[in-house]
Structure formats: structure tokens, C-alpha cells
Amino acid sequence: MKFYFNKRVLIGFTITMLVLLVLGVYSYMSTQRLMDSASLESHATRVVNTAERVVKAMIDMETGQRGYILTGNEDFLEPYYDASANIGHYLDTLDSLTDKHSAQQPKIDSLRVMVDYQNHWIQNVVALRKTGFAEAQAMVATGQGKRNTDAIRKAIKNIQDTEMQLFRSRSTITDSSVQQFQYSFVGLAGVMMIIVAYLFYTINVTLGARNNAERELVTSLKNTRDLYDHAPIGYHSLDANGIFVEMNQTELNWLGYSREEVIGKIGFRDLLNDQGVKVFKEAFPEFMKTGFVSDLEFELIRKDGSVLPVILNSTAIRAEDGTYIKSRSTVTDNTDRKKSQDRILDLNRELEGFTYSVSHDLRAPLRSIIGYATILKEEYYDKMDDEARRVTEVIIRNTVRMGQLIDDLLDFSRLGRKQVSITPINMREVVESIVREQTEEIKDRKLAVKILDLEPAKGDLAMIRQVWINLISNALKYSSKKDVSEIEIGSYRKDGKKIYYITDNGAGFDMKYADKLFGVFQRLHKMNEFEGTGVGLALVKTIVKRHGGEVWAESKIDEGAKFYFSL
């Protein structure tokens, strides 16, 4: 290895290292003295501050007592109770801080006795005030409380003065030692300049290694670029105007463009159909604010005019001040999934036709059964014995229930395929109209329905109305055995979400079965207790999920239930 300095430079470097060592030892010793002095000062400050907290606690106790004596309102005792609960902790802290100082310990012990005596005196005053104002006033008028407080303040002042005297007597730092400490750092700075010269030599030595590292880095960058360009998914980046600033070769191949035709010349929206442009105009500004977007589906138009279905995920790259720089986006070929979705839609349409056909075929015999059973009841009821009448009623009741079950299943089947139409919804108007409709049919019951503030929402009006119909009818149904059905409906905000709720004072349910509550055909009560098909809450869950929300419930048996949903 070739050296770029002579013998005298090497000797000078050795001397510099020795000087640096001496300065380092001296700086360490000076720093240690500074730290010791700072520790003493910190300890003294903690003792003084803790003593001040004792004073403040005593003032709070007196303030609470005084307010209570004057007004008789126990709310004024809150400062007293808080201070009484904390003052012991402050005294313990003071005791632990001064446990090594024999001069302070007797004073702390005496202070503790005075505080306990004052606390006991205040308790007596408060107890007298609970029986009458005059007795408490007379006790305060003796001036004993003020004398106690004055004595405590004097004792604390004595403790603080003693602590500061101890600090001044033990502090080892002097003006001369500070000046020496400053000189040591000036010397250290001079030595550091010499070290810079040494670093120059080190840089000279390492230049060869750096050149090797740069060559390895170039190779690594080529490999990384190759991985980026030929990954099995598409990558691209958009600037703040939605123009492509980067795109990997995989996505370029999918679209049929060259890099020169795309980068800096066309934007993402230029590759979209009308529906895609509409989605992009809504999503891109929001993306620049939030910094991410997930699983957006687009149909990209290739250079030859054909369509490429894709799924887009993206995160934003920002400057230190939060300014949007560009996107980091992945594009996945969605052709196979799109074909599968189209096939599922075809199958769903076939299933819907089959469902309607089966429904029609089932309804016909059901109508016959209920028709003949009704004829039996109307024409031959008097000629039947009790068992025949019971059986006839069972046939009619179960046939009606089966018809309702078929209707509910059809509604549940349609819901999964229905397109969600987003419009503004006045929740209060919707709820009030449903409550009017449902309570009109049960005028013989005692009802107490309270509708609080309801946040407006956006969603499918018909679907959201069905949610409220099911929840309100359930609340009315399960509270029907109470003398008065008490129902409350309202909303609130939490973590940026609108949350709606409905409570009742009905039968409630066991929370260990809550996971079954929103399943199809899941019932937590017997049919002879409350009628129903077990589909209503499943419809609620499906509608709320389709609006990107959640639904849950809280309850206790025979103490009512509270249902929530968010949008």
C-alpha cells in the first residue's frame, strides 16, 4: 500500500494522538464533575417541587372544605378528596428523596404529623357541616385550621431552605473549573482539525474500494431494473397530473406501447373507457390525499383497441413536507377473473330463473293447502272435534309461515345481485315514516319511542330503509311482552364513521350466541315465544356490508338489546 505522507507527518500524527488521549481523560473528568453537580441540582429541585406539591395539596383540601361549608354542595369536596388521596404519596416521595440527609428526616416526620393533624381537623369540619352549618362555622372561626396551614407552610419553607443550603455546600463546580472545562473543549476542537487531515488520508486509501463498490452497484441496479421491467405484474408511477413517469416492460407489453410513446406523454385516463375515466376522476384526487388505494378495477384500452381488464393497487410517494411526488402502482391482469365473474353472473341469472320457477311451483300447492284448510275451518269448524280444529289451525299457520319464508329467501337472493345506488338519505325522515307505519298497526300497546338526532347518510335508499324496517320491527316484536315498549333510535360519530343504533327493553339474548345472530335461519328464541323466519337480520348484515359498513349487537337476557350499524 502506498502512503501519501513523510516521516515527520507520521511523528506529528503520533503526538496528536497522545494529546487527544490527554484531552479525552481531562474532558471525561470535567464532564463527570458537571454531571455530579447537575445531579445534585436536580435532586434539590425535586425536593423543592415535591414540597410545593404538598403545599398545593393542603390548599386544595382547604379550598374544598371551604366551598363545602359555604354551599353544602358535596361537589366542592372533589379537590379535597383528590388532594387527600395524593398528599400521602407526596410525603412518601419527599421522605425517599431526603432519606440520606439526617438534617431533613426529623423535619419530614414532623411535617407528616402536622399534615395528618390538619387532614383530621378538616374531616371533623366536613362531618360537622353535614349536620349543620353553624357548628362547622364555629369550628372554622376558631382559626385552628389557619394556624395548622401556616405551620405546615413554615415547615415546608424550612425543608426547602435546608435542601438548597445542602446543595450549595455539596456543589463542587466552580467558575475556574468551568473555564478549564471550556478550554479543554477548545483544545479538543483543535485536535479534531488534525483528525480531519487523517480522514483525508483515509479517503485517499479507500478510493479504490469505492470504485469497486460503484461497479458492483451498477451491476446491482441493472439486475433490479431487470426485475422491475420483467416482473409478472405491471408497475407504473403517475405524477400529480396523472401522467405516466415510469412503467415497466411487462405493462408496456400488455398495452402494446413503447416506453417513448408513454412516459411523459400520456396519462392513465387516456387508457380508460368512459366509466373508467369517471372512476379515475373521483379516485385520483382522494388518492393524493390519503396516499393509498386498493383493488380498483379498470378496463385499459390497448394500442390496438382491445381491452385489458386489470386490478390496480397504489401507494403515494411524498416529499418530507408531505407534498405528493408520484404514485407507486401495481397492475394485475384481471382477464381470467373477469371471465369467471361473467360466468358467475350467467349462473346467477340461471339460478334466479330457477328460483322464481321453484317459488311459483311451491306457491301453487301452498295456496291450495291454505285454501282447503280455510274452507274446512269456515264450513266445518262446528262439526270438528278439538283435535281436528287444532290440526286445521296448525296447517294454516305453518303454510302462511312457509309462504313468508319463501318470500324472505327470494328477497335475500335478490339482494346479493342488486346494484347499489348511492344517493343522499335523510335518516330521520326514513325512521320517522317507518315508526309511524309500524306503530299504526299496534295502537293497543303502550309504546315509548324516542328518536334522537340522526346523521344524514349516503347509500341506497331502498336498502337502508329495509335495514331500519327490520331493526324497528324486531325492537317492537321482542319488547311486546313488556308493559311499555321502550325504544330509542339515534346516531353518533366515532373514528370518522357514522354509527346508528336502536335500543329496546325487550327479551334480549345471551351474548355467547351473538355470532349466530346475523346468520340465515338463526333464531335465539323459540317460535312459540316470538314469530319470525330467521332471515331479517341476515338481510340487515348483507345490506350494511354492501355499503362498506359493519353491524353488531349488545344485550343481556331480559334486559333488552342494542343494535348498531355503521356506513
C-alpha positions as CSV (number, residue, x, y, z in Angstrom):
1,M,0.0,0.0,0.0
2,K,1.3,3.4,-1.0
3,F,1.4,6.1,1.8
4,Y,1.0,9.8,0.9
5,F,2.9,11.4,3.9
6,N,6.5,11.5,5.1
7,K,8.2,10.5,8.3
8,R,7.7,13.9,10.1
9,V,4.0,13.8,9.4
10,L,3.8,10.3,10.9
11,I,5.6,11.6,14.1
12,G,3.2,14.6,14.3
13,F,0.3,12.3,13.9
14,T,1.5,10.2,16.9
15,I,2.0,13.3,19.0
16,T,-1.5,14.4,18.1
17,M,-3.0,11.1,19.2
18,L,-1.2,11.4,22.6
19,V,-2.6,15.0,23.1
20,L,-6.1,13.7,22.1
21,L,-5.8,11.0,24.8
22,V,-4.8,13.5,27.5
23,L,-7.6,15.9,26.5
24,G,-10.1,13.0,26.4
25,V,-9.2,12.0,30.0
26,Y,-9.4,15.5,31.2
27,S,-12.7,16.1,29.4
28,Y,-14.1,13.0,31.0
29,M,-13.2,14.1,34.5
30,S,-14.6,17.6,33.9
31,T,-17.8,16.1,32.4
32,Q,-18.2,13.8,35.5
33,R,-17.9,16.8,37.8
34,L,-20.6,18.6,35.7
35,M,-22.8,15.6,35.9
36,D,-22.4,15.3,39.6
37,S,-23.3,18.9,40.1
38,A,-26.3,18.6,37.7
39,S,-27.5,15.5,39.7
40,L,-27.3,17.5,43.0
41,E,-29.2,20.4,41.4
42,S,-31.8,18.0,40.0
43,H,-32.2,16.4,43.4
44,A,-32.6,19.7,45.2
45,T,-35.2,20.8,42.6
46,R,-37.2,17.6,43.0
47,V,-37.2,18.1,46.8
48,V,-38.4,21.8,46.4
49,N,-41.0,20.9,43.8
50,T,-42.4,18.0,45.9
51,A,-42.6,20.2,48.9
52,E,-44.6,22.7,46.8
53,R,-47.0,19.9,45.8
54,V,-47.6,19.3,49.5
55,V,-48.5,23.0,49.9
56,K,-50.8,22.9,46.9
57,A,-52.5,19.8,48.1
58,M,-53.1,21.4,51.5
59,I,-54.5,24.5,49.7
60,D,-56.8,22.2,47.6
61,M,-58.0,20.5,50.8
62,E,-58.8,23.8,52.4
63,T,-60.5,25.1,49.3
64,G,-62.7,22.0,49.0
65,Q,-63.6,22.3,52.7
66,R,-64.3,26.0,52.5
67,G,-66.6,25.6,49.4
68,Y,-68.5,22.8,51.0
69,I,-69.0,24.6,54.3
70,L,-70.3,27.7,52.4
71,T,-72.6,25.9,50.0
72,G,-73.3,22.4,51.4
73,N,-72.7,21.1,47.9
74,E,-70.5,17.9,48.0
75,D,-69.2,18.6,44.5
76,F,-66.9,21.2,46.2
77,L,-65.3,18.3,48.1
78,E,-63.7,16.8,45.0
79,P,-60.5,18.9,45.3
80,Y,-60.3,17.9,49.0
81,Y,-60.7,14.2,48.2
82,D,-58.1,14.3,45.3
83,A,-55.6,16.2,47.4
84,S,-56.2,13.9,50.4
85,A,-55.6,10.9,48.2
86,N,-52.3,12.3,46.8
87,I,-50.7,14.1,49.7
88,G,-49.5,10.9,51.3
89,H,-47.8,10.0,48.1
90,Y,-46.1,13.4,48.0
91,L,-44.9,13.0,51.6
92,D,-43.5,9.5,50.8
93,T,-41.7,10.9,47.8
94,L,-40.2,13.7,50.0
95,D,-39.2,11.1,52.6
96,S,-37.4,8.9,50.0
97,L,-35.6,11.9,48.5
98,T,-34.2,13.0,51.8
99,D,-33.6,9.6,53.5
100,K,-29.8,10.1,53.3
101,H,-29.9,13.5,55.0
102,S,-30.1,13.3,58.7
103,A,-30.9,17.1,58.9
104,Q,-34.0,16.7,56.8
105,Q,-35.6,13.5,58.2
106,P,-36.9,14.9,61.5
107,K,-38.4,17.8,59.6
108,I,-40.2,15.4,57.2
109,D,-41.5,13.3,60.1
110,S,-42.8,16.5,61.9
111,L,-44.4,17.7,58.6
112,R,-46.2,14.3,58.2
113,V,-47.7,14.7,61.7
114,M,-48.8,18.2,61.0
115,V,-50.4,17.2,57.7
116,D,-52.2,14.2,59.3
117,Y,-53.5,16.5,62.1
118,Q,-54.7,19.1,59.6
119,N,-56.4,16.4,57.5
120,H,-58.1,15.1,60.6
121,W,-59.2,18.6,61.5
122,I,-60.8,19.2,58.1
123,Q,-62.6,15.8,58.2
124,N,-64.1,16.9,61.5
125,V,-65.2,20.2,60.0
126,V,-66.8,18.4,57.0
127,A,-68.6,16.0,59.3
128,L,-70.0,18.9,61.4
129,R,-71.2,20.6,58.2
130,K,-73.2,17.6,57.2
131,T,-75.2,18.0,60.4
132,G,-75.5,21.8,60.3
133,F,-73.8,25.0,59.1
134,A,-73.5,26.7,62.5
135,E,-71.4,24.1,64.1
136,A,-68.9,23.9,61.2
137,Q,-68.7,27.7,61.0
138,A,-68.0,27.9,64.7
139,M,-65.1,25.4,64.4
140,V,-63.6,27.3,61.4
141,A,-63.9,30.5,63.3
142,T,-61.5,29.2,66.0
143,G,-58.7,29.8,63.5
144,Q,-57.2,26.4,64.2
145,G,-57.2,25.4,60.5
146,K,-55.3,28.6,59.5
147,R,-52.8,28.1,62.3
148,N,-52.3,24.5,61.1
149,T,-51.8,25.6,57.5
150,D,-49.4,28.4,58.5
151,A,-47.3,25.9,60.5
152,I,-47.2,23.5,57.5
153,R,-46.1,26.2,55.2
154,K,-43.4,27.3,57.6
155,A,-42.2,23.7,58.0
156,I,-42.1,23.2,54.2
157,K,-40.2,26.5,53.8
158,N,-37.6,25.3,56.3
159,I,-37.2,22.0,54.4
160,Q,-36.7,23.8,51.1
161,D,-34.2,26.3,52.6
162,T,-32.3,23.4,54.2
163,E,-32.2,21.5,50.9
164,M,-30.8,24.5,49.0
165,Q,-28.1,25.0,51.7
166,L,-27.2,21.3,51.4
167,F,-27.0,21.7,47.6
168,R,-24.8,24.8,47.8
169,S,-22.5,23.2,50.3
170,R,-22.1,20.0,48.3
171,S,-21.7,21.6,44.8
172,T,-18.2,21.1,43.6
173,I,-18.4,23.0,40.4
174,T,-16.6,26.4,40.4
175,D,-16.0,29.2,37.9
176,S,-12.4,28.2,37.4
177,S,-13.3,24.6,36.8
178,V,-15.9,25.7,34.2
179,Q,-13.3,27.8,32.5
180,Q,-10.9,24.9,32.5
181,F,-13.7,22.7,31.0
182,Q,-14.2,25.2,28.2
183,Y,-10.5,25.3,27.4
184,S,-10.5,21.5,27.2
185,F,-13.2,21.6,24.6
186,V,-11.3,24.3,22.6
187,G,-8.3,22.0,22.7
188,L,-10.4,19.1,21.6
189,A,-11.7,21.1,18.6
190,G,-8.1,21.8,17.6
191,V,-7.3,18.1,17.7
192,M,-10.4,17.4,15.6
193,M,-8.9,19.5,12.9
194,I,-5.9,17.3,12.9
195,I,-8.1,14.3,12.7
196,V,-9.7,15.8,9.5
197,A,-6.2,15.6,8.0
198,Y,-6.1,11.9,8.9
199,L,-9.5,11.4,7.3
200,F,-8.2,12.9,4.1
201,Y,-5.6,10.2,4.1
202,T,-8.3,7.5,4.8
203,I,-10.4,8.8,1.9
204,N,-7.4,8.5,-0.3
205,V,-6.8,4.9,0.7
206,T,-10.5,4.0,0.2
207,L,-11.0,5.5,-3.2
208,G,-10.1,2.2,-4.8
209,A,-12.6,0.3,-2.7
210,R,-15.2,2.9,-3.6
211,N,-14.6,2.4,-7.3
212,N,-15.1,-1.3,-6.9
213,A,-18.3,-0.7,-4.9
214,E,-19.6,1.6,-7.6
215,R,-19.1,-1.0,-10.3
216,E,-21.0,-3.6,-8.1
217,L,-23.8,-1.0,-7.6
218,V,-24.2,-0.5,-11.3
219,T,-24.5,-4.3,-11.7
220,S,-27.0,-4.4,-8.9
221,L,-29.1,-1.6,-10.4
222,K,-29.2,-3.4,-13.7
223,N,-30.4,-6.5,-12.0
224,T,-33.0,-4.5,-10.1
225,R,-34.2,-2.8,-13.2
226,D,-34.4,-6.1,-15.0
227,L,-36.6,-7.5,-12.1
228,Y,-38.7,-4.3,-12.3
229,D,-39.2,-4.5,-16.0
230,H,-39.9,-8.2,-16.3
231,A,-41.9,-8.8,-13.2
232,P,-45.1,-10.9,-13.7
233,I,-47.3,-7.9,-12.9
234,G,-47.3,-4.3,-14.3
235,Y,-45.7,-1.4,-12.5
236,H,-46.1,2.3,-13.2
237,S,-45.9,5.7,-11.5
238,L,-48.1,8.8,-12.1
239,D,-47.2,12.4,-11.3
240,A,-49.7,14.9,-9.8
241,N,-51.4,15.4,-13.2
242,G,-51.9,11.7,-13.7
243,I,-49.2,11.4,-16.4
244,F,-47.0,8.3,-16.6
245,V,-43.5,9.0,-15.4
246,E,-42.5,5.3,-15.1
247,M,-43.8,2.0,-16.5
248,N,-42.2,-1.4,-16.5
249,Q,-41.8,-3.5,-19.7
250,T,-44.4,-6.0,-18.6
251,E,-47.2,-3.4,-18.6
252,L,-45.8,-1.9,-21.8
253,N,-46.0,-5.3,-23.5
254,W,-49.6,-5.8,-22.2
255,L,-50.6,-2.4,-23.7
256,G,-48.6,-2.7,-26.9
257,Y,-46.8,0.6,-26.4
258,S,-43.1,1.5,-26.4
259,R,-41.6,3.4,-23.5
260,E,-41.1,6.5,-25.6
261,E,-44.8,6.6,-26.6
262,V,-45.9,6.6,-22.9
263,I,-43.5,8.2,-20.5
264,G,-44.3,11.9,-20.0
265,K,-46.7,11.9,-23.0
266,I,-50.0,10.2,-22.0
267,G,-51.9,9.8,-18.7
268,F,-53.7,6.9,-17.1
269,R,-57.1,8.3,-18.0
270,D,-56.1,8.2,-21.7
271,L,-56.1,4.4,-21.5
272,L,-59.6,4.2,-20.0
273,N,-63.2,3.9,-21.3
274,D,-65.9,6.4,-20.2
275,Q,-66.7,4.5,-17.0
276,G,-63.1,4.2,-16.1
277,V,-62.5,7.9,-16.6
278,K,-65.4,8.6,-14.2
279,V,-63.9,6.3,-11.5
280,F,-60.4,7.8,-12.0
281,K,-61.6,11.4,-11.7
282,E,-63.2,10.5,-8.3
283,A,-60.4,8.2,-7.0
284,F,-57.2,10.1,-8.0
285,P,-57.7,13.3,-6.0
286,E,-58.7,11.3,-3.0
287,F,-55.7,9.0,-3.5
288,M,-53.3,12.0,-3.4
289,K,-54.8,13.0,-0.1
290,T,-54.9,9.6,1.6
291,G,-51.9,8.1,0.0
292,F,-53.3,4.7,-1.0
293,V,-56.0,2.9,-3.0
294,S,-56.8,-0.8,-3.1
295,D,-58.3,-3.2,-5.6
296,L,-59.7,-0.7,-8.1
297,E,-60.9,-2.4,-11.3
298,F,-60.4,-0.8,-14.7
299,E,-60.5,-1.8,-18.3
300,L,-57.4,-0.5,-20.1
301,I,-57.6,0.1,-23.8
302,R,-54.6,-1.3,-25.6
303,K,-52.9,0.4,-28.6
304,D,-54.7,-2.0,-30.9
305,G,-58.1,-1.1,-29.4
306,S,-58.6,-4.3,-27.5
307,V,-59.5,-4.3,-23.8
308,L,-57.3,-5.4,-20.8
309,P,-59.2,-5.8,-17.5
310,V,-56.9,-5.0,-14.6
311,I,-56.9,-4.6,-10.8
312,L,-55.0,-1.5,-9.5
313,N,-53.3,-1.0,-6.1
314,S,-51.3,2.0,-5.4
315,T,-49.4,4.0,-2.7
316,A,-48.2,7.6,-2.8
317,I,-44.6,8.7,-2.6
318,R,-44.3,12.1,-0.8
319,A,-41.7,14.7,0.0
320,E,-40.6,15.4,3.6
321,D,-43.2,18.2,3.8
322,G,-46.0,15.7,2.7
323,T,-46.3,17.0,-0.9
324,Y,-47.3,14.3,-3.4
325,I,-44.5,13.4,-5.7
326,K,-45.7,10.3,-7.6
327,S,-47.6,7.0,-7.2
328,R,-46.2,3.6,-6.8
329,S,-48.7,1.4,-8.6
330,T,-49.2,-2.3,-9.4
331,V,-51.4,-3.6,-12.2
332,T,-52.6,-7.2,-12.2
333,D,-54.1,-8.8,-15.3
334,N,-57.7,-9.5,-14.4
335,T,-58.8,-11.3,-17.6
336,D,-59.3,-14.7,-16.1
337,R,-61.1,-13.3,-13.0
338,K,-63.3,-11.2,-15.2
339,K,-64.2,-14.3,-17.3
340,S,-65.0,-16.1,-14.0
341,Q,-67.2,-13.2,-12.9
342,D,-69.1,-13.1,-16.1
343,R,-69.6,-16.9,-15.8
344,I,-70.9,-16.4,-12.2
345,L,-73.3,-13.7,-13.4
346,D,-74.6,-16.1,-16.1
347,L,-75.0,-18.8,-13.4
348,N,-76.7,-16.3,-11.1
349,R,-79.2,-15.4,-13.8
350,E,-79.9,-19.1,-14.4
351,L,-80.3,-19.6,-10.6
352,E,-82.6,-16.6,-10.4
353,G,-84.8,-18.1,-13.1
354,F,-84.7,-21.4,-11.4
355,T,-85.6,-19.8,-8.0
356,Y,-88.6,-18.0,-9.5
357,S,-89.7,-21.2,-11.1
358,V,-89.4,-23.1,-7.9
359,S,-91.1,-20.3,-6.0
360,H,-94.0,-20.3,-8.4
361,D,-94.3,-24.1,-8.2
362,L,-94.2,-24.0,-4.4
363,R,-96.7,-21.2,-4.1
364,A,-99.4,-23.0,-6.1
365,P,-99.7,-26.1,-3.8
366,L,-99.3,-23.7,-0.8
367,R,-102.3,-21.7,-2.0
368,S,-104.3,-24.9,-2.4
369,I,-103.4,-26.1,1.1
370,I,-104.3,-22.9,2.8
371,G,-107.4,-22.6,0.7
372,Y,-108.7,-26.0,1.5
373,A,-107.7,-25.6,5.2
374,T,-109.6,-22.3,5.3
375,I,-112.7,-23.9,3.8
376,L,-112.5,-26.6,6.4
377,K,-112.3,-24.0,9.1
378,E,-115.1,-21.9,7.8
379,E,-117.5,-24.6,6.6
380,Y,-116.9,-27.5,9.1
381,Y,-115.5,-25.8,12.2
382,D,-118.6,-26.6,14.3
383,K,-118.6,-30.2,13.2
384,M,-114.9,-30.8,14.2
385,D,-113.7,-32.0,17.5
386,D,-111.0,-30.1,19.3
387,E,-108.1,-32.1,17.8
388,A,-109.3,-31.5,14.3
389,R,-109.7,-27.8,14.9
390,R,-106.1,-27.7,16.4
391,V,-104.7,-29.5,13.4
392,T,-106.5,-27.2,10.9
393,E,-105.0,-24.2,12.7
394,V,-101.6,-25.7,12.6
395,I,-101.9,-26.3,8.9
396,I,-103.0,-22.7,8.2
397,R,-100.3,-21.2,10.5
398,N,-97.4,-23.3,9.1
399,T,-98.5,-22.8,5.5
400,V,-98.5,-19.0,6.0
401,R,-95.1,-19.2,7.6
402,M,-93.7,-21.2,4.7
403,G,-95.0,-18.6,2.3
404,Q,-93.3,-15.9,4.2
405,L,-90.1,-17.9,4.4
406,I,-90.1,-18.3,0.6
407,D,-90.6,-14.6,0.2
408,D,-87.8,-13.8,2.6
409,L,-85.4,-16.2,0.8
410,L,-86.3,-14.6,-2.6
411,D,-85.5,-11.1,-1.1
412,F,-82.2,-12.4,0.3
413,S,-81.3,-14.0,-3.1
414,R,-82.1,-10.8,-5.0
415,L,-80.2,-8.6,-2.6
416,G,-76.8,-10.1,-3.4
417,R,-77.3,-9.2,-7.1
418,K,-79.0,-5.8,-6.8
419,Q,-76.9,-2.8,-7.9
420,V,-76.3,-0.3,-5.0
421,S,-77.5,3.1,-6.0
422,I,-75.8,5.9,-3.9
423,T,-78.0,8.9,-3.1
424,P,-78.3,11.3,-0.1
425,I,-80.6,9.9,2.6
426,N,-82.4,11.9,5.3
427,M,-82.2,9.2,8.0
428,R,-84.6,11.0,10.3
429,E,-87.4,11.1,7.7
430,V,-86.9,7.5,6.9
431,V,-87.0,6.4,10.5
432,E,-90.0,8.5,11.4
433,S,-92.0,7.2,8.5
434,I,-91.3,3.6,9.4
435,V,-92.1,4.1,13.0
436,R,-95.5,5.7,12.0
437,E,-96.3,2.8,9.7
438,Q,-95.4,0.1,12.2
439,T,-96.9,1.6,15.3
440,E,-100.2,2.3,13.4
441,E,-100.8,-1.4,13.4
442,I,-100.3,-1.9,17.2
443,K,-102.3,1.0,18.7
444,D,-103.4,-1.2,21.6
445,R,-99.9,-1.4,23.0
446,K,-98.2,1.1,25.2
447,L,-95.2,2.5,23.4
448,A,-92.4,4.9,24.2
449,V,-90.4,5.5,21.0
450,K,-87.7,8.2,21.3
451,I,-86.0,9.3,18.0
452,L,-82.8,11.4,18.7
453,D,-80.6,13.2,16.2
454,L,-79.8,11.0,13.2
455,E,-76.9,11.9,10.9
456,P,-77.7,12.1,7.2
457,A,-76.1,9.4,5.1
458,K,-75.4,8.4,1.5
459,G,-76.4,5.0,0.2
460,D,-79.2,3.0,-1.5
461,L,-82.4,4.4,0.0
462,A,-84.5,1.3,-0.6
463,M,-81.8,-0.9,1.0
464,I,-81.2,1.4,4.0
465,R,-85.0,1.6,4.5
466,Q,-85.2,-2.2,4.7
467,V,-82.4,-2.2,7.4
468,W,-84.5,0.2,9.5
469,I,-87.7,-1.8,8.8
470,N,-86.2,-5.0,10.1
471,L,-84.5,-3.4,13.1
472,I,-87.5,-1.4,14.2
473,S,-89.9,-4.4,13.7
474,N,-87.6,-6.6,15.8
475,A,-87.5,-4.0,18.6
476,L,-91.3,-3.8,18.6
477,K,-91.6,-7.6,18.5
478,Y,-89.2,-8.5,21.2
479,S,-90.4,-5.8,23.6
480,S,-94.1,-6.8,23.1
481,K,-94.3,-8.7,26.4
482,K,-93.3,-5.6,28.4
483,D,-95.9,-3.4,30.0
484,V,-94.4,-0.5,28.0
485,S,-92.2,-1.0,24.9
486,E,-89.3,1.5,25.3
487,I,-87.3,2.1,22.1
488,E,-84.6,4.7,21.4
489,I,-83.1,5.4,18.0
490,G,-80.0,7.6,17.4
491,S,-76.6,8.0,15.9
492,Y,-73.1,9.3,16.8
493,R,-69.6,9.6,15.2
494,K,-66.6,7.5,16.1
495,D,-63.2,7.4,14.3
496,G,-64.7,9.3,11.3
497,K,-67.6,6.8,10.9
498,K,-71.3,7.4,11.3
499,I,-72.8,4.9,13.7
500,Y,-76.5,4.3,14.0
501,Y,-78.2,2.4,16.8
502,I,-81.6,1.2,18.1
503,T,-82.3,0.0,21.7
504,D,-85.2,-1.7,23.2
505,N,-86.2,-3.0,26.7
506,G,-87.3,-6.4,25.4
507,A,-86.4,-10.1,25.9
508,G,-82.7,-9.6,24.9
509,F,-80.4,-12.6,24.2
510,D,-77.3,-14.3,25.6
511,M,-74.2,-12.7,24.1
512,K,-72.4,-16.0,23.8
513,Y,-74.7,-16.7,20.9
514,A,-74.2,-13.3,19.3
515,D,-72.1,-14.8,16.4
516,K,-75.2,-16.7,15.2
517,L,-77.4,-13.6,15.3
518,F,-76.9,-12.4,11.7
519,G,-77.0,-15.8,10.0
520,V,-79.8,-17.1,7.8
521,F,-82.3,-19.2,9.7
522,Q,-80.5,-18.5,13.0
523,R,-83.0,-17.8,15.8
524,L,-82.2,-17.3,19.5
525,H,-85.8,-17.6,20.7
526,K,-88.4,-20.3,20.3
527,M,-91.2,-19.9,17.7
528,N,-93.9,-20.1,20.3
529,E,-92.3,-17.0,22.0
530,F,-91.7,-14.8,19.0
531,E,-92.6,-15.3,15.4
532,G,-90.1,-15.0,12.6
533,T,-88.3,-16.7,9.8
534,G,-84.7,-16.0,10.9
535,V,-83.9,-14.1,7.7
536,G,-84.4,-10.4,8.8
537,L,-81.1,-9.8,10.5
538,A,-79.2,-11.7,7.7
539,L,-80.7,-9.2,5.3
540,V,-79.5,-6.3,7.6
541,K,-76.0,-7.6,7.6
542,T,-75.9,-8.1,3.8
543,I,-77.1,-4.6,3.1
544,V,-74.7,-3.0,5.6
545,K,-71.8,-5.0,4.2
546,R,-72.6,-3.9,0.7
547,H,-72.4,-0.3,2.0
548,G,-68.9,-0.9,3.4
549,G,-70.1,-0.9,7.0
550,E,-70.4,-3.2,9.9
551,V,-73.3,-4.4,12.1
552,W,-73.2,-5.7,15.7
553,A,-75.3,-6.0,18.8
554,E,-75.1,-5.9,22.6
555,S,-77.6,-7.4,25.0
556,K,-78.4,-9.2,28.3
557,I,-81.2,-11.7,28.8
558,D,-84.5,-9.9,29.7
559,E,-82.7,-6.5,29.7
560,G,-83.2,-5.5,26.1
561,A,-80.9,-5.3,23.2
562,K,-78.9,-2.6,21.3
563,F,-78.2,-3.0,17.6
564,Y,-75.5,-0.9,15.9
565,F,-74.5,-0.4,12.2
566,S,-72.0,1.9,10.5
567,L,-71.8,3.2,7.0
